[in-house]
């Protein structure tokens, strides 16, 4: 039995490989400081546990709309308005099973074979293979100055006739870098001028320290995934 060309092009997750390696070493008794999967050790919020248990105990477990129930959409709208100062309509909101699911669906919705998606390096390890699943081409961009902070010209140099989207992840996984307000504004303006999709992966935008504030984008044509 054979598998598809797309399946053969996808690599195993480096994060899961690190998790497995760390588990093997721990089982052997080796002292391990694991810096792989970024999963907090804190427990789930008690309010969430009580609400989930109450819903399960009601027995009213049924199919839901694929884009999210109205109550969840309204919660997302309130969150977006509070943290992004941006009012969105319910028809422009989709709930997903996490940022990875949301970004994957967004890429499948916009990409055609051989189109390109640009993202600064270092980058979340799943981006390249998510793009490949869509038969598109991932284009990592290393900042010329060797830092963790890309400049607009770093991205501009890689944009071509096949470029369809740019992904920005700030605070960044894995570097932790927070991109400047000037850089985000430049990318928004550039994408609007070049008619490119801008995907803002803001999964970590609340995990900031030292009294710093995350920079949130405002564009006519973008997706953000908090």
N, C-alpha and C positions, 0 to 999 in steps of 0.2 A: 504494500500500500504506500502511496506517495502523498506528500502534502504540497500545498501550493507554493509558488515562487515567493509570495508575500510572507508566508509563514517561515520559509527557509531564510528570509532576509532579516528576521527579528532575532535579536540576541537575548539571552537570559538577563534578568535584572541584576546589575552589579550590587544594588542594595541588598537584595535577597541572598546573593552569593556571600556577601560580607556577614549577614546575619547567620547563615548556615556555618560559615567558618568559625565565627565567634562561639556558636553553640557547641561545636565539636571541641574547640580548645577548652572551654569551660568544663565540658564533660570529662576531659582528661585531667582536670585539676589545674590547668595553667591559669595564672593571673591575667585577666583580660580587661582592658578598658575599651569598651566597644563604642566606636564613633560611626556606626553604620546607620541603620534605620532610626529616624528621629521621632521615636514614640515616647511621649511623656509618661512618667511613672505614676502620675496622679490618677485617682479614681474618677469615674464618671460622676458628674454633678448629681447630688441626691434628688433634686427637683426633677431631673430628666429620668432617673430610675423610677421614681414614684409615678410620674406621668405615663411612662411606658408600661409599667406594671398594671396601672389602672385601666389603660386602654386594652391590654391583653385580657384582663379579667372580665371586661365587658363582653368579650366574645364577638364584638362587632368588627371583625377583621375582613375587609373586602378589597377588591381591586380599586385602585385610585387612578386619577388622570395621570397620563405619562409625564406631563410637565409640572405636576405638583397640585395638591389640593388647594382650594382658595385661601384657607387659613394660613397655610405655609407660605404661599405667595405674598400675602399681606405682611407676614413677619419679615420676609426678605426685603420687601419694599420699605418697611420701616427701618430696617437695618441699613439699607443703602442710603436712605435719606439722612439718617443720623450720622453715619460715618463718611459718606461721600458728598453730602449736601447735593444730592442728585435725585430728582423725583422721576420714577419710572412707572410705566403702566403695566398692569398685570399681563397683558399680551406679550410684553417684552421680557418676561421673567420665566425662567425654567429652573425647577429644582432638580438636583441630580444626587447620585450616591457618592458625592465627594468631588473634589476639584479634578482628579484624574479622569473620572467619568465625564464631567462637564467639558473639559478641554478636548477629550477624545471625540465627543459628539460634535463639538464646534468645528473641529478640523474636518471631520467627515462631511459636514454640511457645506464647507466652503472650498475644499481642495479638489482639484482635478489631477489626474496622473501627470507627473513630471513638473508640476508647479512646486515652488520653493517656499520654505518657511525659515525665517531668520530668527536667531536668538543669541544673545550674548553668552559667552563662556566665562567662567564655569556655569554649568546649567544643570537643571534637574535631569537625572539620568534617563528618565522616561521620554523626554521630548523627541529625540531622534527616531525611536522605534514607533512612537505614536504617529509621527509624520509618515514613516515608511508604510505603516498599515494602510494609509490612504493612497499608496502608490505615488507619493510625493517625495520631495528631496529635502532633507534637513540641512541647514546651512549654519553651523556654529560660527560665531564671530569672536575672535580673540582681540582684546584691546591692544592696540599697537604699543602702548606704553608699558605693557606687562602688568598692569594693576588689575584689580577686580572691578574697576569702574569704567564701563564703556563710554565712548563719546559718540555723538551723532555721526561723525565722519567715519567711524569704524563700521557702522551699519550701512551708511550710504555707499561705501565702496563695494559692498556685497550685493546690493540691490540690482536686479537685472530685469529683463523682460518677463522672466518666469516667476518672479517674486509675487507671492499672494498675501503673505501675512508676516507680521513680526510679533514675537512673544517676549514680553517683559515680565520678569519675576523679581519683585522687590518688596520687602527684604528678600535677598537672594538665597536660594538653596543651590549649592552648599556653602557659599562664602559668607553669608550673613550680611553682605554689603547692602546698604540702602542707597538707591540711586537719588541723585539730587533733583530738586524741583525743576531746575533749568533743563536737565537732561530729559525728564519726563515730558515737559512742555515741548521741547524740540522734537521728540519722537511723535507726539500727538500731531503737531503741525505738519511734520514730514509725511506721516501716513495719510493725513487728509489731502495733502497736495498730490501725493502719488496714487491716491485711491487704493490704499492697502488696508487690509484688516489689521487692527491692533488688538491683541489678546493680552489682557493684564491678568497675570496669575498672582493674585494678591492674598494667597492662602496664609501668608505669615504677617499680614499688615497689622495685626494686633499684638504680635510678639516682638515688641520693641522695648528697649531699656534706656537708661541714662536720660530719661525725660525727652527722648527724641520723638519726633512725630513722623509717621509714614506719609509719603507723598502720593496722593490719589489723582488719577488722570481725569480729564474731562474732554470727551471727544464725541463727535456725531456718530462714529462708526467703530465701536469697540465692544469687547466683551470683558467683564471682570468676574473673577471667581474667588470671593472671600471664603 
